[in-house]
Amino acid sequence: MSVEVRRGTAPLVVSFPHTGTDIPAEIEPGFVSLWLARRDADWWIDQLYDFAADLGATTVRTTISRSVIDVNRDPSGASLYPGQATTELCPTTTFDGEPLYREGQEPDGEEIARRRARWFDPYHEAVAAELARLRAEHPKVVLYDAHSIRSRIPRLFEGELPQFNIGTFSGASCDPALADAVEAECAASGLSHVLNGRFKGGWTTRHYGRPSDGMHAIQMELAMHGYMAEPETPTPDTWPTELDPAAPLRAPLTRILKACLAFAEKDAA
């Protein structure tokens, strides 16, 4: 199974769309490099948030590499950030713009549809099912979409990314009180943060966030240097580095998830 679900009873779902590194054998030969095809994973994020289960949260994770199919992209193929550099539903380049596939091996429409049915749809069926299960028991549910990225990628953004990058689709995917609570915890950490900056929330946040129906979605994109060493130029010998077991982000992230829970549970009967 490419989807891993760990059920909790609290009104919080933490999703991990980009921690997978599995590349099916039939797809491997088309890639220029398997290391390159895995390089842009959200390394160790599911391990960094391993405390979520102790809070009663449900977690949903796909094991499939985002280079096979990105479950946080619009399945129609529409760009999430029109006019800005980004990667596709089935990416053909890395974040830095290098080609992922050997010439002539890029997935065509039929192959993209196959990958969507095989890996994209089951992931979102799981996310939707868990949200529905919890919404039946709680007046409000929070979907927290957990991400990370290298702190410097000139093709995607200028300079160094803030430590915490909060996305709420410019306020459309959740109640402002949830965004305020998360932003307050980021500010209290003393580390840099931004709300709806370069990252405003991917397809998951935009698709599931329906505040009027009690479904509140928020994305957190972390700069990786907060929990692992970042070499200036990643190579197969230097990347990925290990998760820092003493990562200082664990404490503020714990408070952030607790703030999400407090928001969801407020005014509950």
MITIPA-176975 format. One record per residue (C-alpha): residue in one letter; x, y, z. Coordinates in steps of 0.02 Angstrom, whole numbers, padded with zeros to 5 digits, always signed. Each point is the difference from the previous one (the first is absolute). Layout:
// residues N
aXYZ...
***
This chain:
// residues 269
m+00000+00000+00000s+00064+00173-00044v-00108+00088+00130e+00033-00010+00186v-00138+00055+00119r+00015+00009+00189r-00166+00040+00078g-00029+00111+00149t-00159+00071+00075a+00047+00184+00019p-00067+00123-00130l+00167+00015-00088v+00071-00084-00156v+00185+00023-00040s+00038-00043-00181f+00170-00042-00075p-00011+00010-00190h+00186+00014-00038t+00097-00112+00119g-00011-00153-00113t+00151-00063-00096d-00071-00157-00084i+00025-00009-00188p-00086-00150-00082a+00116-00113-00099e-00091+00029-00163i+00031+00188+00013e+00182-00005+00056p+00080-00019-00174g-00077+00163-00062f+00086+00108+00129v+00169+00080-00032s+00050-00038+00180l-00093-00083+00143w+00092+00114+00122l-00060+00152-00096a-00176-00071-00003r+00002-00010+00190r+00100+00157+00040d-00148+00118+00021a-00092-00107+00127d-00057+00081+00162w+00135-00095+00094w-00041-00070+00172i-00156+00107+00026d-00106-00147+00056q+00135-00041+00128l+00012+00181+00057y-00187-00003+00037d+00003-00172+00081f-00078+00077+00156a-00163+00033-00093a-00072-00170+00048d+00025+00040+00183l-00114+00150-00024g-00136-00112-00071a+00025+00060-00179t-00031-00107-00153t+00142-00008-00125v-00009-00040-00186r+00158-00030-00102t+00040-00060-00175t+00158-00102-00026i+00011+00048-00185s+00132+00126-00055r-00067+00168-00055s+00101-00024-00160v-00115-00144-00047i-00156+00102+00035d-00023+00150+00113v-00156-00025+00105n+00002+00184+00049r-00027+00064-00178d-00164+00038-00088p-00047-00163-00088s-00063+00100-00148g+00178+00057-00032a-00038+00183+00036s+00144+00096+00080l-00019+00046+00183y+00109+00153-00027p-00032+00069-00174g+00146+00098-00067q+00123-00072+00127a+00119-00146-00014t-00073-00160+00071t-00009-00187-00036e-00141-00098-00081l-00119-00138+00053c+00128-00122-00070p+00156+00108+00011t+00119+00003-00147t+00132+00107+00086t+00074+00018+00174f-00025+00156+00105d+00162+00065-00075g-00060-00028-00178e+00101-00156-00044p-00090-00128-00111l-00061-00152+00096y-00029-00113-00151r+00107-00067-00138e-00043+00078-00168g-00164-00067-00064q-00042-00089+00163e-00110+00136+00078p-00173-00063+00050d-00136+00032-00129g-00184+00030+00035e-00041-00184+00011e+00142-00033+00122i-00046+00150+00107a-00180-00065+00010r+00065-00172+00050r+00107+00073+00138r-00144+00107+00061a-00115-00151+00016r+00136-00107+00080w+00072+00121+00128f-00080+00174+00002d-00181-00054+00018p+00028-00127+00142y+00096+00130+00100h-00139+00128-00013e-00134-00130+00031a+00088-00036+00165v+00016+00184+00046a-00183+00033-00041a-00058-00154+00096e+00095+00048+00157l-00063+00179-00006a-00179-00061-00022r+00019-00124+00143l+00061+00134+00119r-00121+00133-00061a-00143-00119+00044e+00062+00005+00180h+00057+00181+00016p-00073+00170-00050k+00169+00053-00072v+00147-00097-00071v+00173+00065-00046l+00103-00071-00143y+00183+00045+00026d+00101-00032-00158a+00181-00027+00051h+00143+00045-00118s+00181+00053-00008i+00121+00061-00132r+00182+00051-00016s+00019+00177+00064r+00083+00066-00158i-00067-00042-00173p+00027+00152-00113r-00114-00066-00137l-00148-00002+00118f+00032+00147+00117e+00126+00136+00038g+00121-00010+00145e-00028-00112+00151l-00172-00064+00042p-00070+00043+00174q+00000-00145+00123f-00190-00011+00008n-00104+00028-00158i-00186-00004+00038g-00124-00018-00144t-00187+00025+00009f-00038+00037-00184s+00004+00185+00045g-00127-00027+00139a-00125-00106-00097s+00041-00173+00071c-00028+00030+00187d-00071+00115+00130p+00115+00149+00033a+00006-00052+00183l+00092-00160-00047a+00127+00093-00105d+00024+00126+00141a+00028-00137+00128v+00130-00090-00108e+00087+00163-00044a+00007+00049+00184e+00090-00162+00043c+00123+00028-00142a+00034+00176+00062a+00022-00062+00179s+00136-00119-00059g+00111+00147-00043l+00029-00075-00173s-00045+00082-00165h-00172-00028-00073v-00118+00062-00134l-00186-00023-00034n-00051-00027-00182g+00168+00048-00070r+00078-00102-00142f-00098-00152+00060k-00186+00030+00019g-00054-00181+00014g-00002-00136-00132w-00146-00093-00075t-00034-00095+00161t-00025+00159+00101r-00103+00082-00136h-00107-00152-00035y-00046-00051+00177g-00009+00168+00085r-00185+00041+00018p-00016+00106+00157s-00188+00021-00019d-00017-00190+00011g+00112-00017+00152m+00151-00058-00103h+00153+00108+00028a+00160-00033-00097i+00171+00077+00026q+00170-00038-00076m+00168+00013+00088e+00156+00005-00106l+00159-00011+00105a+00173+00054-00056m+00101-00160+00018h+00148+00082+00086g-00104+00003+00159y+00013-00189+00023m+00139-00065-00113a+00165+00064-00070e-00012+00075-00174p+00155-00010-00110e+00022+00148-00116t-00011-00114-00151p-00085-00168+00032t+00085-00149-00082p-00030-00188+00011d+00139-00006+00130t-00068+00142+00108w-00190-00008-00016p-00108-00037+00090t+00082+00031+00168e-00071-00079+00157l-00142+00067+00106d+00070+00096+00148p-00065-00099+00151a+00010+00160+00103a-00087+00107-00131p-00058+00159+00086l-00157+00003-00107r-00084-00141+00094a-00055+00112+00144p-00081+00138-00105l-00077-00128-00118t-00078-00088+00149r-00074+00165+00057i-00061+00035-00176l-00095-00164-00011k-00070+00029+00174a-00060+00171-00059c-00087-00084-00147l-00085-00119+00121a-00051+00142+00117f-00080+00090-00147a-00094-00156-00056e-00060-00041+00175k-00051+00176+00049d-00187+00019+00028a-00027-00187-00029a-00150-00064+00096
***
